[in-house]
Amino acid sequence: MFIRKKPPRAHAPGEPLLHENHPRPVTRRDFMAAGLMSGPAMVIGPAWLAALLKSRSAGAALSPDIQALLTASQCNVP
């Protein structure tokens, strides 16, 4: 029989990775220095960028009154 050492506890998905020799971050500058702000930035950054880049491919149709103005050439709607 092998004696196996218990593996370290796995972190929960939202749990920050804290260092053993450092105090818990208190200010916003401490959070950024510890890297605790990079997790939400990795999630929000690409979504925000995709929303900006794909804004031209909206699948919404024009309302009938705007469509009437567009066909009558009363309004320059691109």
Helices and strands as residue ranges (DSSP letters): H 28-34, H 38-53, G 55-57, H 64-71
